[in-house]
Amino acid sequence: MRCGKMAAPPPPPAGAAGAWGGVRRRCRRLLYWVPVLFISSILCWSYYAYVTQLCLLTMTNIGEKVVCLVAYHIFFMLFVWSYWKTIFTLPMNPSKEFHLSYSDKESLEREPRGESQQEVLRRAAKDLPIYTRTMSGAIRYCDRCHLVKPDRCHHCSVCDKCILKMDHHCPWVNNCVGFSNYKFFLLFLAYSLLYCLFIAATDLQYFIKFWTNGLPDTQAKFHIMFLFFAAAMFSVSLSSLFGYHCWLVSKNKSTLEVFRAPIFRHRTDKNGFSLGFSKNLRQVFGDEKKYWLLPVFSSLGDGCSFPTCLVNQDPEQASTPGGLNSTSKNENHLFPAKPLRDSQSHLLTDTPSWSETSAKAEKGKVGMSNPALTMENET
């Protein structure tokens, strides 16, 4: 018998590695649904506990029973409807005009980092309605999606794509909250809060009877106790979250913009997209008030362009922040001459609300600099 070196095991075939990667991705996707299943199971149990154990088996007054059942089902329907729309509304991605052409991609890969790459990005972005920049003053570019990022657009590492007006990725809905479903998310928070408050309010007297031994010792007794505890606990957390997002809407900010204020050509401005409370509200909920409380899409615009108090919308001039015109040769096409989409432009026509931000725009005219654009990949 000969002794010698043990041969190294052959590497696994490429197909096996790819199959294993696919299995891991599928398992990860299934895990992402765990929080949604948890919320759904709590919702199903609360329905059984409230309708069957509290209303049908515990309440003795027929009038109280009917009123509670009707009101409960209204809140339940609106809660489920808005939650469903938040989960299954696909996030919107930048349109084709923001993607680099094949020739621009080749130029970007071929050219060394520096002025040549800056020129490629300038050429790609010169006609696009974008006004924000990176911290170094560069055009916001995503090297994973190969596109120039529209204003307020960010790359989601979970979804692995750029999301228009991204607010955050919410594990409780297993979806990105952005332009396409932000209204649904707000209504989901509102109706879930009302749902919990209604349950806690109507269950309170029976919860007190539980502690004073005023209820018979049945199965309903324990459902009533845990139902009140769950409703009160969720009410506290939902009220703070809903209040926070109401403040965001009033200021026309996203969660990401609170942590990192948008950067315009001349400066960082945390209120650059705020047009006043009324217009900020309409930008999310739309112009027709009859749709405001319903989980149907009514937000203004296309998610790719947004009116800003720092941009002069004079059609005779180039659209530059603070109403400045690019006169020097080096400043040509730093900001697009293309105006905002028509669906957004009408937000700027109301003079009284616009006057709130005109003073800030006038102050911004002094001492504006024009930082050199450098290539910066931002995810």
C-alpha distance (Angstrom), angle and dihedral (degrees) to the residues before:
residue distance angle dihedral
M1 . . .
R2 3.79 . .
C3 3.75 123.4 .
G4 3.76 119.3 -146.9
K5 3.76 145.4 132.7
M6 3.76 115.1 -49.5
A7 3.77 109.5 -116.9
A8 3.80 115.5 -114.6
P9 3.79 113.6 -109.8
P10 3.77 113.1 -102.6
P11 3.80 115.4 -101.8
P12 3.79 115.4 -100.5
P13 3.79 113.4 -96.4
A14 3.77 116.9 -96.7
G15 3.79 91.0 -115.3
A16 3.82 91.7 58.1
A17 3.81 92.1 50.9
G18 3.79 90.7 49.6
A19 3.80 91.3 48.4
W20 3.82 91.2 50.3
G21 3.80 90.3 50.1
G22 3.79 89.6 51.3
V23 3.81 91.2 51.7
R24 3.80 91.2 51.2
R25 3.79 91.4 50.0
R26 3.81 91.2 50.8
C27 3.80 91.6 48.6
R28 3.80 89.9 49.7
R29 3.80 90.6 51.3
L30 3.81 90.4 51.5
L31 3.80 91.4 50.4
Y32 3.80 89.8 53.3
W33 3.82 88.3 63.2
V34 3.82 93.8 57.4
P35 3.86 95.1 89.4
V36 3.82 90.4 47.8
L37 3.82 90.9 50.3
F38 3.79 89.6 48.6
I39 3.82 92.5 53.5
S40 3.82 90.6 44.5
S41 3.80 92.5 51.3
I42 3.83 91.3 49.2
L43 3.80 88.8 49.7
C44 3.82 93.2 50.2
W45 3.81 92.0 48.5
S46 3.81 91.9 47.8
Y47 3.80 89.6 52.6
Y48 3.80 91.6 53.2
A49 3.82 93.5 43.0
Y50 3.81 94.9 48.5
V51 3.80 102.4 37.3
T52 3.80 100.5 35.8
Q53 3.79 107.2 24.9
L54 3.81 100.7 32.2
C55 3.81 107.0 27.9
L56 3.80 104.0 29.7
L57 3.83 101.4 31.6
T58 3.81 105.4 27.2
M59 3.82 108.9 31.1
T60 3.79 112.3 81.5
N61 3.81 100.6 -178.5
I62 3.83 108.5 88.6
G63 3.81 94.3 -154.9
E64 3.81 92.6 51.2
K65 3.78 90.2 46.7
V66 3.82 93.9 52.8
V67 3.82 94.8 45.2
C68 3.81 92.6 48.2
L69 3.80 93.6 47.3
V70 3.82 94.0 48.7
A71 3.82 94.5 45.7
Y72 3.79 92.0 43.3
H73 3.80 93.7 53.8
I74 3.81 91.5 49.5
F75 3.82 91.5 54.3
F76 3.80 90.9 41.6
M77 3.82 93.1 52.1
L78 3.81 93.7 48.2
F79 3.80 91.2 45.8
V80 3.81 94.1 50.9
W81 3.81 93.1 42.1
S82 3.81 94.6 52.6
Y83 3.83 92.2 41.9
W84 3.81 90.8 51.5
K85 3.81 92.2 49.2
T86 3.82 91.7 48.7
I87 3.80 91.8 52.0
F88 3.79 101.2 42.4
T89 3.82 102.4 34.6
L90 3.78 104.4 104.2
P91 3.82 115.3 -128.7
M92 3.79 113.7 -109.5
N93 3.80 118.3 -116.3
P94 3.82 128.3 -155.4
S95 3.79 114.9 -78.0
K96 3.80 123.0 -109.9
E97 3.79 94.3 -93.9
F98 3.81 89.6 70.2
H99 3.82 93.7 54.1
L100 3.78 117.4 93.1
S101 3.76 116.0 -110.8
Y102 3.79 119.1 -116.6
S103 3.80 91.7 -103.1
D104 3.83 91.9 49.5
K105 3.81 90.5 50.7
E106 3.78 90.6 51.8
S107 3.80 91.6 47.4
L108 3.79 91.3 49.1
E109 3.80 92.1 51.6
R110 3.79 94.0 42.6
E111 3.78 99.8 46.6
P112 3.80 121.1 77.5
R113 3.79 117.7 -114.2
G114 3.77 109.3 -84.2
E115 3.77 139.3 57.8
S116 3.81 94.3 -14.3
Q117 3.80 92.5 58.1
Q118 3.78 90.1 44.6
E119 3.77 88.9 55.9
V120 3.82 91.6 52.0
L121 3.80 91.0 53.5
R122 3.80 92.7 44.2
R123 3.78 90.1 52.5
A124 3.81 91.7 48.5
A125 3.82 94.0 47.2
K126 3.80 102.5 37.3
D127 3.82 94.8 97.8
L128 3.80 97.3 35.4
P129 3.84 122.7 103.5
I130 3.81 95.9 -118.6
Y131 3.79 126.2 133.4
T132 3.81 106.0 163.7
R133 3.79 127.1 87.8
T134 3.80 140.0 -170.9
M135 3.80 122.7 -93.5
S136 3.79 90.5 -89.9
G137 3.81 93.0 49.3
A138 3.81 95.7 -102.7
I139 3.77 127.2 140.2
R140 3.80 108.1 -94.4
Y141 3.79 105.3 -107.6
C142 3.83 129.7 174.0
D143 3.78 112.4 -147.1
R144 3.82 92.0 -168.2
C145 3.81 96.8 54.8
H146 3.84 93.9 28.4
L147 3.77 95.0 -132.3
V148 3.77 142.0 117.8
K149 3.79 104.9 -108.6
P150 3.80 116.5 -120.2
D151 3.79 116.8 -132.4
R152 3.83 112.6 -71.5
C153 3.81 91.4 10.6
H154 3.82 119.0 130.1
H155 3.78 137.1 178.7
C156 3.82 114.1 -110.2
S157 3.80 112.4 -144.9
V158 3.83 91.7 -157.6
C159 3.81 96.6 50.1
D160 3.84 90.6 32.3
K161 3.80 92.7 -140.1
C162 3.78 139.7 91.8
I163 3.82 113.2 -93.2
L164 3.82 123.3 -155.4
K165 3.82 112.8 -119.0
M166 3.78 90.2 -8.8
D167 3.79 114.1 -160.5
H168 3.81 100.8 176.2
H169 3.79 142.4 -52.5
C170 3.80 106.9 -98.3
P171 3.83 117.2 -154.3
W172 3.83 91.0 -164.4
V173 3.80 90.3 66.5
N174 3.83 96.6 26.9
N175 3.77 89.4 -131.8
C176 3.77 142.9 94.2
V177 3.79 113.4 -97.9
G178 3.79 106.9 -139.0
F179 3.78 144.9 122.2
S180 3.81 95.9 -43.0
N181 3.82 98.0 51.4
Y182 3.81 108.1 16.8
K183 3.81 91.8 106.2
F184 3.81 89.5 50.7
F185 3.80 90.2 50.2
L186 3.82 91.5 52.2
L187 3.80 91.4 49.3
F188 3.80 89.8 46.9
L189 3.82 89.6 55.9
A190 3.82 91.9 45.0
Y191 3.80 96.6 48.0
S192 3.79 94.4 41.5
L193 3.82 88.5 52.6
L194 3.82 91.7 48.9
Y195 3.80 89.5 46.0
C196 3.82 92.3 54.2
L197 3.81 94.1 42.7
F198 3.80 91.5 50.4
I199 3.81 92.2 50.3
A200 3.81 92.4 46.8
A201 3.82 92.7 47.8
T202 3.81 96.6 48.4
D203 3.80 93.8 39.6
L204 3.82 95.3 48.8
Q205 3.82 98.2 87.1
Y206 3.80 91.7 49.8
F207 3.78 90.6 45.8
I208 3.83 88.6 55.5
K209 3.82 90.1 48.4
F210 3.79 87.7 54.0
W211 3.81 91.4 60.7
T212 3.82 93.5 42.6
N213 3.81 91.9 49.5
G214 3.80 90.4 -114.0
L215 3.80 92.7 134.1
P216 3.79 126.3 72.7
D217 3.78 115.2 -108.0
T218 3.83 97.7 -100.5
Q219 3.78 137.6 130.1
A220 3.83 89.7 -93.9
K221 3.80 89.4 64.9
F222 3.80 93.4 70.2
H223 3.81 94.7 41.2
I224 3.82 89.7 53.9
M225 3.80 91.8 51.0
F226 3.80 96.7 48.4
L227 3.81 91.8 40.7
F228 3.81 91.1 59.1
F229 3.81 93.1 45.6
A230 3.83 92.6 49.4
A231 3.82 93.8 45.8
A232 3.81 92.9 48.3
M233 3.79 93.4 46.3
F234 3.81 94.3 49.4
S235 3.82 90.8 44.5
V236 3.80 91.7 60.5
S237 3.82 95.2 49.7
L238 3.82 94.3 41.0
S239 3.81 94.0 49.1
S240 3.80 92.1 56.6
L241 3.82 92.8 45.2
F242 3.80 93.4 45.9
G243 3.81 91.7 47.1
Y244 3.80 90.3 51.4
H245 3.82 93.1 52.4
C246 3.81 91.5 45.7
W247 3.80 87.0 56.9
L248 3.82 89.8 49.1
V249 3.81 90.9 52.9
S250 3.80 92.3 48.5
K251 3.83 89.8 53.4
N252 3.84 94.9 37.6
K253 3.79 92.8 -123.5
S254 3.77 135.1 135.1
T255 3.79 125.6 -139.6
L256 3.81 89.9 -106.9
E257 3.81 91.3 51.2
V258 3.80 90.6 54.4
F259 3.80 90.4 58.5
R260 3.83 93.3 39.8
A261 3.79 116.3 22.0
P262 3.82 116.0 -140.6
I263 3.79 113.8 -94.6
F264 3.79 118.5 -138.4
R265 3.80 126.9 -171.5
H266 3.77 96.5 -87.7
R267 3.80 102.3 31.3
T268 3.77 149.6 -26.8
D269 3.79 111.5 -77.7
K270 3.80 120.2 -176.5
N271 3.82 90.9 -167.9
G272 3.80 97.0 42.5
F273 3.82 93.8 119.6
S274 3.80 97.0 40.7
L275 3.82 113.6 111.4
G276 3.80 98.4 172.7
F277 3.79 130.2 -70.7
S278 3.81 97.4 -77.3
K279 3.81 95.8 50.0
N280 3.79 92.7 41.2
L281 3.79 89.3 55.1
R282 3.79 92.8 47.3
Q283 3.79 91.6 50.5
V284 3.82 89.7 63.9
F285 3.81 102.0 31.7
G286 3.80 101.5 29.7
D287 3.80 134.4 -129.9
E288 3.81 98.5 -72.1
K289 3.80 109.3 79.1
K290 3.79 93.1 -164.1
Y291 3.82 88.3 74.2
W292 3.80 97.8 45.2
L293 3.82 96.4 93.3
L294 3.80 95.9 39.5
P295 3.84 124.2 84.6
V296 3.81 93.1 -120.1
F297 3.78 122.3 118.8
S298 3.80 111.6 -98.8
S299 3.83 104.3 142.4
L300 3.80 117.0 134.9
G301 3.78 124.4 -111.1
D302 3.77 135.6 11.7
G303 3.81 99.5 -80.7
C304 3.80 92.8 -113.5
S305 3.82 100.2 83.8
F306 3.78 131.0 33.9
P307 3.81 132.4 -173.4
T308 3.77 113.2 -115.0
C309 3.78 132.4 -167.7
L310 3.82 89.0 -129.4
V311 3.82 96.7 60.7
N312 3.79 125.0 86.4
Q313 3.80 108.1 -137.7
D314 3.82 96.4 -164.7
P315 3.83 103.0 139.1
E316 3.82 90.1 -149.3
Q317 3.81 91.1 61.6
A318 3.76 135.4 55.1
S319 3.77 112.9 -93.4
T320 3.78 101.7 -106.3
P321 3.82 128.9 154.7
G322 3.76 116.5 -93.3
G323 3.79 91.8 12.4
L324 3.80 94.1 -77.0
N325 3.79 120.6 149.6
S326 3.77 119.9 -140.7
T327 3.78 104.1 -122.9
S328 3.78 104.8 158.4
K329 3.77 120.3 81.5
N330 3.78 92.3 -120.8
E331 3.80 91.7 57.1
N332 3.80 97.6 54.7
H333 3.80 113.2 130.2
L334 3.79 95.2 -3.4
F335 3.77 85.2 131.2
P336 3.77 124.6 27.8
A337 3.75 124.3 -98.1
K338 3.79 88.1 -151.4
P339 3.83 111.4 107.0
L340 3.78 125.7 -133.4
R341 3.77 119.9 -80.6
D342 3.81 113.3 -81.9
S343 3.80 91.3 -115.3
Q344 3.80 89.8 61.1
S345 3.80 101.0 37.2
H346 3.79 94.8 71.4
L347 3.80 89.2 66.0
L348 3.80 87.5 70.6
T349 3.80 96.4 53.6
D350 3.80 98.0 76.8
T351 3.80 103.8 94.0
P352 3.83 101.3 -164.4
S353 3.82 94.7 56.4
W354 3.78 91.7 40.0
S355 3.81 91.8 57.5
E356 3.81 89.8 67.6
T357 3.77 90.9 72.3
S358 3.79 101.4 30.4
A359 3.81 92.3 90.0
K360 3.80 90.9 56.5
A361 3.79 90.8 49.8
E362 3.80 91.0 52.1
K363 3.80 91.5 51.2
G364 3.78 89.7 50.6
K365 3.80 91.1 60.8
V366 3.78 91.7 74.0
G367 3.78 120.2 84.3
M368 3.80 98.5 -4.2
S369 3.76 113.7 167.9
N370 3.75 130.0 -158.5
P371 3.82 108.2 -137.0
A372 3.78 116.9 -155.7
L373 3.76 112.1 -100.1
T374 3.78 113.3 -118.5
M375 3.76 128.7 -176.9
E376 3.81 110.1 -100.7
N377 3.78 125.3 169.4
E378 3.78 110.3 -145.0
T379 3.78 125.7 -172.8
